[in-house]
Amino acid sequence: MTFASFVRASFATTSAFLGHRWKGRARAAIRQRSMSGIEKQEPTRDFDGTDEPWSADRLKRTLGTLLPEDDVIVVANREPYIHERTSDGALRVLHPASGLVTALEPVMHACSGVWIGHGSGSGDREACDRKGRLLVPPGEGAYLLRRIWLSREEEQGYYYGFSNQGLWPLCHLAHTRPSFEAEDFARYRSVNRKFASAVCEEAKSDDPIVFVQDYHFALLPKMIRERLPRATIITFWHIPWPSAERLDICPWQMELLEGLLGSSIVGFQTQQHCNNFFDAVDQFLESRIDKEERAVVHRGRRTLVRPYPISIDWPNRWADEAPPVEECRLALRKEVGLSEDALVGVGVDRLDYTKGIVERFLAVERLLTRHRRFRGKFTFVQVAAPSRTVIPSYQELHRQVATIVARVNRKFGRGSYRPIVLRSSHHEPSEVFQHYRAADLCYVSSLHDGMNLVAKEFVAARDDEQGVLVLSRFTGASRELSEALQVNPYDIDSAADALAMALDMPCAEQRVRIRAMRARIAEQNVYRWAGRILVDAARTRQRDRLAHRIECERNGLREGVSA
């Protein structure tokens, strides 16, 4: 049997076994890709008219060409570096567990500018000046971080209240009831106003480029527009956008929509999220939807609505700096008390109910029940950074996860062997990538996710072209990574069988799948994501400046006629 025949047969077997719809797509993807090395494609003209691979240098040159001397301001709740005071009084710098930070940090390295975020670390105030400013990364100073201080009441209402007990469950189909309180929304509005003031303070001109991030700031674009009418405001909504019917649950749906339509561009992860947004605007606001231009015209202002699937940097610096795969494999197995030939699966998430961690552990339990040969040989290591621990639903999730882990380990554990190892603590990116490189498989089981960059990070980490990605089809990443074993995480039996298939997969098939996915991420990296958005912003900016100049000339003519 030839290698190509083997691959086709393996794909056919896999598809029939799981009964999922990716069979044709996976076969087509494999046929279109080279069997040796990273995918080689004929150069194609990109959206900016060139075929050069996207990199930090290309993004910087693009900014210099299209947006010369324009200041870029990023606004995000999360800050890219957190200073924590340790027990011995020292300051420790942490990288938060955040897909948003993973995506935006390399972009900020490329374009400099200012990142405005909530200063949440116990040592944050000591690390910056009186206005909350400091250069980051520490010792490198590639861009400016401006920290915003929030009172306990503001953080409770804006972040834990409206954002994460209201909007977060509203936007995710994970069966948690949204909770909306008027007092929380009042705090949300006041914090958005506070960030709007910070943007105006940091702007070097009356028309800066402001890049607003995520659901914490739905009101912010309109607030900035009122104070800086000539600003180019880009809002990227990282999480899913709900259907119009579901959005109607929120008492302030019109304010959210009008706030976002203060943007020049509103970006989402998928076209479906864009469609949901158009439906909501059509249902709740007096506006015109321009389907040809994919834009909303509201109160005389045009807002483009576009899908921009987010990604990671490539080459990935954390993967490049990680130890060799074999060293990572031996180190992790030693840490958790496993033999050198043990099979290891890995999951990396914040401890959040949307990530399907409960369903993931149930699949591991079912794997060991249905496929007895993996008992004593397979361990699943879950890195789960604690998240939003003051919210009751997250506290309940923590208890539920701990209960399942204890039950599975009691049921199948023998001596020092534990089927599930739960690491409920913060891990720096360098540690996370060592987990990726040590694993035989990575299971991303999100119940609903805008993108999920863990899937892409795992693929980026595997320069040995081994390891299997088992991926929920309810992630945005599943639309791009068709060579993963895609599963419905609610179907525990099927997910368990997918884990068994991943552990049994021949090295040759692993290599073909990983190569294809690595090639796609290399091409569709975070610099291309940012480049697409900023090219669209430059065109919008040029149009708006022309309209402003024409309006000024008309006003001048009117004044001349009146005189």
C-alpha positions in Angstrom: 0.0 0.0 0.0 1.3 3.4 -0.9 1.6 6.2 1.7 -1.2 8.2 0.0 -3.4 5.1 -0.1 -2.7 4.5 3.6 -3.7 8.1 4.4 -6.9 7.9 2.5 -7.8 4.6 4.1 -7.0 6.0 7.6 -9.3 9.0 7.0 -12.1 6.8 5.7 -11.8 4.5 8.8 -11.7 7.5 11.1 -14.8 9.1 9.5 -16.9 6.0 9.6 -15.9 5.2 13.2 -16.9 8.6 14.5 -19.8 9.2 12.1 -19.1 12.8 11.7 -19.4 15.1 8.7 -15.7 16.1 8.2 -14.8 13.1 6.0 -15.0 14.9 2.6 -13.4 18.1 3.9 -10.5 16.2 5.5 -9.9 14.1 2.4 -10.0 17.2 0.2 -7.6 19.0 2.5 -5.1 16.2 2.5 -5.2 15.9 -1.3 -4.4 19.6 -1.7 -1.4 19.5 0.6 2.1 18.3 0.1 3.1 15.0 1.8 6.5 16.4 2.7 7.3 19.4 4.9 5.0 22.3 5.7 2.3 23.0 3.1 3.7 24.5 -0.1 1.2 26.6 -2.1 1.3 28.8 -5.1 1.7 32.4 -4.0 -1.6 34.2 -3.9 -2.3 37.9 -3.8 -3.4 38.9 -0.3 -6.0 41.6 0.6 -3.3 44.3 0.5 -2.0 43.3 -3.0 1.2 41.4 -2.0 2.0 37.7 -1.5 4.7 38.0 1.3 4.1 35.9 4.4 2.6 37.9 7.3 5.0 38.6 10.1 5.6 41.3 12.7 7.8 43.1 10.3 5.2 43.1 7.5 2.5 44.3 9.9 4.8 47.1 11.0 5.5 48.1 7.4 1.8 47.9 6.5 1.1 50.3 9.4 3.8 52.6 8.3 2.5 52.7 4.7 -1.2 52.9 5.3 -1.4 54.6 8.7 1.8 56.7 9.0 2.3 58.6 12.2 -1.1 57.5 13.5 -1.3 56.4 17.1 -2.9 53.1 17.9 -4.7 52.7 21.3 -5.9 49.2 22.4 -8.5 49.0 25.1 -9.1 45.7 26.9 -10.2 44.8 30.4 -7.3 42.4 30.7 -3.8 43.8 31.0 -0.9 41.9 29.2 1.4 41.9 32.3 0.3 41.7 35.9 2.5 42.6 38.9 1.7 40.4 42.0 3.2 40.9 45.4 4.7 37.6 46.6 4.7 36.4 50.3 8.4 37.5 50.6 7.5 41.0 49.4 9.0 40.7 45.9 7.1 41.7 42.8 6.4 38.9 40.3 5.3 39.5 36.7 2.6 37.2 35.4 1.1 36.6 31.9 -2.6 36.2 32.4 -4.4 33.1 31.0 -6.2 34.9 28.2 -6.7 34.2 24.6 -7.2 37.9 24.0 -3.7 38.7 25.4 -2.2 35.8 23.5 -3.5 37.3 20.2 -2.9 41.0 20.9 0.4 41.0 22.6 2.5 40.2 19.5 0.5 42.8 17.5 1.4 45.5 20.1 5.0 44.5 19.8 4.7 45.2 16.1 2.8 48.5 16.2 3.8 50.0 19.6 1.1 52.4 20.8 -0.8 52.2 24.1 -2.6 49.4 25.8 -5.3 50.6 28.3 -6.4 47.9 30.7 -7.7 47.3 34.2 -4.8 47.2 36.8 -5.8 44.2 38.8 -2.6 42.9 40.3 -1.7 43.3 44.0 1.6 45.0 43.0 0.4 46.9 39.9 0.4 50.3 41.5 4.0 50.0 42.7 5.2 49.1 39.2 3.9 52.2 37.3 4.0 56.0 37.6 1.3 58.1 39.2 -0.8 58.1 36.1 -0.7 54.3 35.9 1.8 54.2 33.0 4.7 51.8 32.4 6.6 50.4 29.4 6.2 46.7 28.7 7.4 44.0 28.4 9.6 44.6 31.4 13.2 45.3 30.4 12.1 45.6 26.7 9.7 48.5 26.5 8.0 47.8 23.2 4.8 49.7 24.0 3.1 51.7 26.8 0.7 50.1 29.3 -1.8 52.5 30.9 -3.5 50.9 34.0 -7.0 52.0 35.1 -7.9 51.6 38.7 -11.4 50.4 39.7 -13.0 50.4 43.1 -14.3 47.1 44.6 -17.9 48.3 43.8 -17.0 49.1 40.2 -15.2 45.8 39.7 -18.1 43.9 41.3 -20.8 45.5 39.2 -19.0 46.0 35.8 -16.9 42.9 35.7 -18.4 40.2 37.9 -21.9 41.5 37.5 -23.0 42.7 34.2 -20.1 41.4 32.1 -19.8 37.9 33.5 -23.1 37.1 35.1 -25.0 38.9 32.3 -23.3 39.1 28.9 -21.0 36.1 29.2 -23.8 33.5 29.7 -26.1 35.4 27.3 -23.5 35.0 24.5 -22.6 31.4 25.2 -24.9 28.5 24.6 -23.8 26.7 27.8 -27.1 26.6 29.6 -26.3 29.0 32.4 -29.0 31.5 33.2 -28.0 35.2 32.6 -28.6 37.6 35.4 -29.2 41.3 34.8 -29.3 43.9 37.6 -29.8 47.6 37.0 -27.1 48.5 39.5 -24.6 46.3 37.7 -25.4 48.0 34.4 -25.0 51.4 36.0 -21.5 50.3 37.1 -20.8 48.9 33.6 -21.8 52.2 32.0 -19.6 54.3 34.5 -16.6 52.1 33.9 -17.0 52.3 30.2 -17.1 56.1 30.6 -13.9 56.0 32.7 -12.1 54.1 30.0 -13.4 56.6 27.4 -11.7 59.4 29.4 -8.5 57.4 29.4 -8.6 57.0 25.6 -9.0 60.8 25.2 -6.1 61.4 27.6 -3.8 59.0 25.7 -4.8 60.1 22.2 -2.1 62.2 20.5 -4.5 63.6 17.9 -8.2 64.2 17.4 -8.4 61.1 15.1 -6.6 58.2 16.8 -7.1 54.6 15.9 -8.8 52.9 18.8 -9.0 49.1 19.0 -11.7 48.2 21.5 -11.7 44.6 22.8 -14.6 42.4 23.7 -17.8 42.3 25.7 -16.6 44.4 28.6 -16.9 47.6 26.5 -20.0 47.5 24.4 -20.9 51.1 25.3 -17.4 52.4 24.8 -17.3 53.1 21.0 -20.3 55.5 21.2 -18.7 57.3 24.2 -15.4 57.7 22.4 -17.3 58.8 19.2 -19.1 61.6 21.1 -15.7 63.0 22.4 -13.5 62.2 19.4 -15.9 62.2 16.4 -13.0 61.8 13.9 -11.5 58.7 15.6 -11.3 55.4 13.7 -12.8 53.0 16.2 -12.5 49.3 15.7 -14.3 46.9 18.0 -13.5 43.2 18.1 -16.0 41.0 19.9 -14.0 37.9 20.8 -16.9 35.8 22.1 -20.0 34.6 20.1 -22.7 37.1 19.4 -26.1 35.8 20.3 -29.2 35.5 18.2 -31.7 38.4 18.2 -34.2 36.2 20.2 -31.6 35.5 22.8 -30.3 39.1 22.9 -33.9 40.2 23.7 -33.3 38.7 27.2 -31.1 41.7 28.0 -33.0 44.7 29.2 -30.5 47.1 27.6 -30.1 45.5 24.2 -30.7 48.7 22.3 -28.0 50.5 24.3 -25.5 47.7 23.6 -26.2 47.9 19.9 -26.1 51.7 19.7 -22.8 51.6 21.7 -21.2 49.2 19.3 -22.5 51.2 16.3 -20.3 54.0 17.4 -17.5 52.0 15.8 -16.1 52.4 12.4 -15.8 48.6 12.2 -17.2 45.9 14.3 -15.4 42.5 14.0 -16.6 39.0 15.0 -14.9 35.6 14.8 -17.3 34.1 12.3 -19.8 35.1 9.6 -22.6 33.5 11.7 -21.9 36.0 14.5 -22.0 38.8 11.9 -25.4 37.5 10.7 -26.7 37.4 14.3 -25.6 41.0 14.8 -27.3 42.2 11.6 -30.5 40.4 12.7 -30.4 42.1 16.1 -29.9 45.5 14.6 -32.7 44.9 12.1 -35.0 43.9 15.0 -34.2 46.5 17.6 -33.0 49.6 15.9 -34.2 52.0 13.2 -31.4 51.6 10.7 -30.5 50.5 7.2 -28.5 47.3 6.5 -26.3 47.6 3.4 -25.9 43.9 2.5 -23.6 44.5 -0.4 -21.1 46.5 1.7 -21.9 44.4 4.8 -22.5 47.5 6.8 -25.1 49.2 9.1 -26.1 52.8 8.6 -27.5 54.2 11.8 -28.2 57.9 12.5 -26.2 58.9 9.4 -23.1 56.8 10.3 -21.8 53.8 8.6 -20.4 50.8 10.5 -18.7 48.0 8.7 -19.4 44.5 10.1 -16.9 41.9 9.2 -15.7 38.4 10.2 -12.0 38.3 11.3 -11.1 34.9 12.7 -8.4 35.5 15.3 -5.1 33.5 15.5 -1.7 33.3 17.2 1.7 34.6 16.2 3.8 32.5 13.8 6.6 31.6 14.2 5.4 31.2 17.8 8.0 32.5 20.3 6.8 30.2 23.1 7.1 27.2 20.9 10.5 28.3 19.6 11.8 28.8 23.2 10.4 25.5 24.6 12.8 22.5 25.3 12.9 19.6 22.8 9.8 17.4 22.7 11.5 14.4 24.2 12.7 16.5 27.1 9.2 17.8 27.7 7.7 14.3 27.6 10.1 12.9 30.1 9.8 15.9 32.5 6.0 15.9 32.6 5.8 12.2 33.1 8.3 12.5 36.0 6.3 15.3 37.6 3.1 13.3 37.7 4.7 10.0 38.6 4.2 8.2 35.3 6.4 5.8 33.4 8.4 7.1 30.4 6.1 5.2 28.0 2.8 6.4 29.5 0.2 8.0 27.3 -0.8 11.6 28.2 -3.6 13.8 27.2 -3.7 17.5 28.0 -6.3 20.2 28.4 -5.5 23.9 29.0 -8.3 26.3 30.0 -9.5 28.8 32.5 -11.8 27.0 34.9 -15.0 28.1 33.1 -18.3 26.3 32.4 -18.2 27.2 28.7 -15.0 25.1 28.3 -16.7 21.7 28.8 -14.2 20.5 31.4 -16.9 18.4 33.2 -17.8 16.8 29.8 -14.1 16.3 29.1 -13.5 14.4 32.4 -16.7 12.3 31.8 -15.2 11.4 28.4 -12.0 10.3 30.0 -14.0 8.2 32.5 -16.0 6.6 29.6 -12.7 6.0 27.7 -11.4 3.9 30.5 -14.7 2.1 30.9 -15.1 1.2 27.2 -11.4 0.8 26.3 -9.9 -1.2 29.1 -6.5 -1.4 27.5 -5.8 2.3 28.5 -6.3 1.7 32.2 -3.0 2.3 34.0 -1.4 3.6 30.8 -3.3 6.8 30.1 -3.4 10.0 32.2 -5.2 13.2 31.4 -3.4 16.3 32.7 -5.7 19.4 33.0 -4.2 22.8 33.5 -7.1 24.9 34.8 -6.3 28.4 35.9 -8.9 29.6 38.6 -11.3 32.1 37.1 -14.0 34.5 38.5 -14.0 32.6 41.8 -16.4 35.1 43.5 -19.2 34.1 41.1 -21.4 31.3 42.5 -21.7 29.4 39.2 -17.9 29.2 39.0 -17.7 28.1 42.7 -20.2 25.3 41.9 -18.1 24.3 38.8 -15.0 24.0 40.9 -16.8 21.7 43.3 -18.3 19.6 40.5 -14.9 19.2 38.8 -13.2 18.2 42.0 -15.9 15.7 42.7 -15.6 14.0 39.3 -11.8 13.9 39.4 -11.9 12.3 42.8 -14.5 9.7 41.6 -12.6 8.8 38.4 -9.3 8.5 40.3 -10.9 6.4 43.0 -12.5 4.2 40.3 -9.5 3.5 38.1 -6.5 4.6 40.1 -4.1 2.0 41.4 -1.2 2.8 43.7 0.4 6.0 42.4 -1.5 5.9 39.1 -4.1 8.7 38.6 -6.2 8.8 35.5 -6.8 12.6 35.9 -4.3 15.1 37.2 -5.9 18.5 37.9 -3.5 21.4 38.1 -5.6 24.3 39.4 -3.1 27.1 39.4 -1.7 29.7 37.1 0.9 28.5 34.6 3.1 30.8 32.6 3.0 30.3 28.7 6.4 28.6 28.8 5.0 26.0 31.1 1.8 25.6 29.1 3.8 25.0 25.9 5.9 22.3 27.6 2.6 20.5 28.4 1.5 20.7 24.8 4.8 19.3 23.6 4.7 16.5 26.2 1.2 15.3 25.2 0.0 12.5 22.9 -3.3 14.4 22.5 -4.9 17.7 23.4 -8.7 17.8 24.0 -10.5 21.1 23.5 -14.1 20.4 24.5 -15.7 23.9 24.6 -19.5 23.8 24.7 -19.5 27.2 22.8 -16.5 29.3 21.9 -15.8 32.3 19.7 -12.5 30.8 18.5 -10.4 29.0 21.2 -6.7 29.6 20.7 -5.6 26.6 22.8 -6.3 24.5 19.7 -4.0 26.6 17.6 -1.3 26.8 20.3 -1.2 23.0 20.5 -0.7 22.7 16.8 2.0 25.5 16.9 3.8 23.7 19.7 4.2 20.4 17.7 7.1 21.1 15.4 7.8 17.3 15.8 4.6 16.9 13.7 3.2 14.4 16.2 0.2 14.6 18.6 -3.5 14.6 17.9 -6.0 17.5 18.4 -9.4 16.4 19.5 -11.6 19.5 18.9 -15.2 20.5 19.8 -17.1 21.4 16.7 -18.7 24.2 18.7 -15.5 26.3 18.5 -14.6 28.9 15.9 -11.3 27.0 15.4 -13.2 23.9 14.1 -14.0 25.9 10.9 -10.2 26.2 10.2 -8.7 23.1 11.7 -10.7 20.4 9.8 -7.9 17.8 10.2 -8.5 17.6 13.9 -10.8 14.9 15.2 -13.9 16.9 15.6 -16.5 15.9 18.2 -19.7 16.9 19.9 -18.5 17.2 23.6 -22.0 16.5 24.8 -21.9 13.1 23.2 -19.7 11.4 25.8 -19.5 8.0 24.1 -18.4 9.5 20.8 -15.9 11.8 22.5 -14.4 8.8 24.4 -14.1 6.9 21.1 -12.4 9.9 19.6 -9.9 9.9 22.4 -9.2 6.2 21.9 -8.7 6.8 18.1 -6.3 9.6 18.9 -4.2 7.4 21.2 -4.2 4.6 18.5 -3.5 6.9 15.5 -0.4 5.9 13.5 2.4 8.4 13.5 2.2 8.8 9.7 -1.4 10.0 10.0 -0.6 12.3 12.9 2.1 13.9 10.7 -0.2 14.5 7.8 -2.9 16.1 10.0 -0.5 18.3 12.0 1.3 19.4 8.9 -1.9 20.6 7.2 -3.0 22.5 10.3 0.4 24.0 10.9 0.5 25.3 7.4 -2.9 26.9 7.7 -2.0 28.6 11.0 1.3 29.8 9.6 -0.6 31.5 6.7 -3.6 32.7 8.7 -1.6 34.0 11.7 -2.3 36.9 14.1 -0.3 39.4 12.0 -2.6 38.7 9.0 -5.6 39.0 11.3 -4.4 42.4 12.5 -3.4 43.4 9.0 -6.8 42.6 7.6 -8.5 44.7 10.2 -6.0 47.6 9.9 -6.2 47.6 6.1 -10.0 47.9 6.4 -9.5 50.6 9.0 -7.1 52.6 6.7 -9.7 52.5 3.9 -12.5 53.6 6.2 -10.2 56.3 7.6 -9.4 57.6 4.1 -13.1 57.7 3.2 -14.0 59.5 6.5 -11.2 62.0 6.0 -12.4 62.7 2.5 -16.0 63.2 3.7 -14.7 65.5 6.4 -12.7 67.6 4.0 -15.7 67.9 1.6 -18.0 68.9 4.5 -15.5 71.6 5.6 -15.3 72.9 2.0 -19.1 73.0 1.8 -19.3 74.8 5.1 -16.7 77.3 3.9 -18.6 78.0 0.7 -21.8 78.5 2.7 -20.0 80.9 5.0 -18.7 82.8 1.9 -22.1 83.0 0.4 -23.6 84.2 3.7 -20.9 86.9 4.0 
